[in-house]
Amino acid sequence: MASKLLTRIRTACRTRTLPAPTQISPCNSQTKRLIQSRPYSNDIKSESTASSSSSPISSLNQTELVKFSAIADSWWDADGPFKPLHVMNPTRLAFIRSTLCRHFSKDPNTARPFEGLKFVDVGCGGGILSEPLARMGATVTGVDAVDKNITIARLHADLDPVTASIEYHCTTAEKLVEEQREFDAVLALEVIEHVADPTEFCKSLSALTVTQGATLISTISRSMRAYATAIVAAEYLLQWLPKGTHDWSSFLTPEELVLILQRSSISIQEMAGFAYDPLSGRWFLTDDIGVNFIAYGMKMNG
C-alpha cells in the first residue's frame, strides 16, 4: 500500500517546477491527503566552524552554527538542552533499523545488522546517533560544521572501543562531495531545518549516496501544529529547548521535502511521523507526519 501511495505522490508532483524553498507551493490537496494518510506500523558562532570558502555553494547557516556551538558541551547531558533528542533517539533508531535492514536485505534481529556497510551521519553533533549506528555494525563517519561538537563526539566515542572506530570530521557535506566520498547510507536527522539552502543540502546528500543506496532525513513540518508544539510548547512553555532553537519559516512540509529530494535523484520509499506521549514520556511512530517526521529514500540512477 505504501508503494502505491508514494507512486501516486510522485506522479502528481513530477511535472511541477520546483521554486526556491521559501516560495514552494504545496501539491494539490489530493496529494497532501495521500502523504498524510500513509499507514505505518510500530513494529518493532564565535566558535571554529568548517570553512566553506573553497566551495562554490554552501548550505551553512552561520547563525545556526553559533547557536549550537554555544550549547555543544551539553550533548551528552540527558537532562540538558538536547534531552528531546535523547528521548526520541530509540524511536528514530527503530525506524532506521527497520527500513535499512529491509533496504540492504539484512536481518534486523541480529546484534550488528549493518556489518560491512558505510554510513555517514551529517550534522552529527555530539554523536548521539553515530554511536548506536556503530554498535549496530556500521562503519560510521560523523561530520559537523561546529568544531566543538566534533571534539565532544570524539571524546565520548573514545570511552568505548566499539565506538572509538567512528571517523569524526569537522567538515560539511559539500566538502565530502568535493572529496568524492560515497556511502551506502546517508543520514541527516534534525539538520535540514538549520541549513541556509535545503535544496543544495539535499543535492550534496544525494551526491554522497551510492546508486541504489539509502538516504534518511528527519525534520519538523511547517504546520501550525508544529509551531504550537515544537516552538511555543517545547521552547517557551515546557522549556525543553533553548528559546530560538527553531525558526518556523525554515521548516519544510513533507510535500516540499519529497519534491526537493526527487530533484536530487532520491525517490522517497517510506515516511513516518513521531508523536510524543506525555504520560509515558516516550516517542512513538505514527502515520501522522504533520509535526515531526522522517523520510527514507533510495538514490536512483542519475
N, C-alpha and C positions, 0 to 999 in steps of 0.2 A: 504493500500500500504506500509506503514512504517513497519508493522509487517512482511510482506513478504520479504522486503529488508533485514531486520535485521536477519530473519531466514536464508536467503542465506549467509549473512555475517558470522553468527555463524557456518554454515555448512562448509564454505570454510576455516575457521580458526581453527575448533575444533581439528583437528588432528595434528596441528603444535606444536612442542616443544617450550616452552617459555624460551628464553635465558635471561641473565641479561639485565636490562633496557638499558644500554649503547650499547648493542650488538643486540638489537631486529631488525630483518629484517622485512620489511612490508609484508603484504599479497600480493597476486598477483594483477596485475593491474585491473582485473575484480572486485575483492573485493573492491579495492580502489575507483573505479567508483561507486559502489553500495553505499558506505558510503557517498561519496560526492554529490551524486545525490538525496539524501533523501529530499523530499519536506517538508517544514514547513510553517504553516500559522502564520501570525502575528496577528491573532485574540487575540483579547483581548480588642660581647656580654658580654660586660662588665656588663651588667645588669643581674639581677637574672632571671634564667630560671628554668623550671620544671626539677627536677632531674630524670634521667633515669637510674641511676646506678643499680637499682634492677631489671631492665628489661633485659632479655637475648638478645633481639633485639630492637633497637630503630631506627626510621626513622628520628630523629632530625638531622638537619644540623646546627652546631654551628655558622658557618659563617653567615648563613641567619638570625639566631636569633639575633646576634649582630647588623646586618644591620637594622632590623626592630625595634629593641629596641631604636635605635638612633633617630627614627622619630615617636616614639609612641605618643608623645604629640600632634601630628598633625592629629590624626584620625578623629576628628570632625570638622576640618577646611576644608570647602567645596572647598576652593581655594588652599589648600596645596598639599603635596605630594600624598595624596590619592584622589585627585579630580577625576581621571579617574574612580575609584570605585564608588564614589558618583554619577557620571553622569550615569554609567552603571547600578546602583542598581535597578531603576524602571524596566528595561528590564529583568534583572535577576529574579526579583520578579514576573514578568508576566509569565515567563516560569515555575517557581516554583509553583505558584498558579494554573496554568492550569494543569500541569502534576500531582501534588499531589492531587488536587481535584478529578481528574479522578481516580487516583490510590486508593484513600480512599473513593470513591463514595460520595464526599462532594459537596455542592452547591457553585460554585465559585462566585455567585452573593451576597452571604451573607457577612456581615462585618467581621465575625470571623469564617471562614470555617474550621479552624484547631482545634476547640474546642475539648478537650479530647484526643489530640494526643501529644506524646512526641517527640521532635526534639532535636538533638544535632548539634551545629554549631562548627565544628572542625577547628581550626585556626581562631577563631572569631575576632581576632584583637580588635579594639575598640568597636565592637558590631553593626556595621552599617547594618549587615544582621540579627543579633539576635533580634534587637528591632522591626523591621517590622513584623517578624515572630510571636513575642509575641503579637503584636497588632492584628494579624490575628487569635488569639486564642490559639496558640500552647503553650504547657508547654516547655520552652526552656532552655537548658543547653548550655552555651558557654564555650569552652575551648581553651586555648592558652598557648604555652610554654614560652611566654615572660611576665614576671610579670607586667611590666609597661602597657602592653596592657590591662591586666585584671583590673588593677587599674583604668585606663581611662574608660573602659567599665562599671565598677560598678558605678563610679561617675556620668556618663552620664545617665545610666539607672535609677538611683535614683531620677532624676529630674521629672520622670513621674510615677505615681502609677501603670500604666499598665505594664510598662517595669521593674519596681522595682522587680518584681517577678522572673526575669531571674536569673538562678543559674550559676554564673560565677566561674570558677576554673582555676588556673594556673597549668595545667597538660597536659598530652598528650593522644592521642587516645589509645596508648598501655597501659597506666596506667588505663584508663577506662575499657579496656578489662580485665585487672587483677582484677578489682573490680566487674567484671561480670555485668556491666551496659549494658542495651539494650534500643533501641529507635525505634519508629515507622519509623522515617526518619532520615537519617544521611546525613549532608551536609558538603562539603569541597570545598569551592569556591575560586579559585585563590590561592591554597595552595600546590597542589601536585608538582608543578614546583619548589618549595622551599624546598622539603624534600630530605634527603640523599638516601632513598631507596623507590621508588614508589611502588614496589611490596609488601614489608612488610607493608607499609602505607595502601594499599588497603585491605590487609588481616585484618588489625585492623578495618577499616571501615566496612568491611563485618561482623566481629565478633560483632560489636556494633549494627548491624541492625537485628531486629527480622525477622524471616522467613516470607516471603511474604511482608516484609517492603520495603521501598524505600531508594535508595542511589543516591545522586546527586553530581557530580563533574564538576567543570568548570576549564579550563586552557587555555594554548596557544599552538597551534600546532607547531611542529618543522618543519617549512617550510621556504623557502627563503622569502616569502611574510611576514611571521610573523617576521623574522629577520629585514626586511626593515621597517615594521610599528611599531612593539612593542618595538624594541630596537633602531634602527637608528633614526626613526622619533620621537617616544614618549620620548626617553631619551636624545637624543643629539640635534635634530633639534627643536622640539616643547618644549622640556624640561618640559613635563607633569609629568615625573617621575625622581627621582634622578638617576644619571648615575650609572650603575651597578646594578640596581634593578633586572634585569633578566639576566640569563645565557642561551643562546640559546641551548647549549648542554644538558641542563636539561629539555627542553620541551619534551613532548610526542606527537606523532601523534595520531589522533583518532583511527587508527587501533591498535596501541600499547596499548592504554588505554582499548579498547574493550578486547583485549587478556588478559591483566593483570586482569581485573575485572572478566572475565569468569573463570579464575583460582582461583578466590576468591569467587566463587558461586554467582556472581552478573551478571544477564542477562540484557544487555542493551535493553531498550524498545524504547528509543527516543533520538535523538541528534539534536541539532540546533546550528547555528553559531550566533555570534554577529558581527554586522557591524556598523561602525561609519559614520554618515552623517555630514560632516564639515559645511554644510550650516545651518542646524538646531541645530547643536551641541548636537545631541542626538544619542543614540544607538538604533538599531532595530534588530529583529530576522530575520534570513535568513537561507536558506538551504546550504549556503557556510560555511563549517567548516574548511577552510584552514588556519584560523588565530585564532581568539578567538572562543571557542566553549564550550558547556555544554552538559553533558550526564546524562540521568536519567535511572536508572536500578532498577531491583527488586531482592531482596535476595531470592535465591532458596533454596530448601532443601539441606542440606549438603550431 
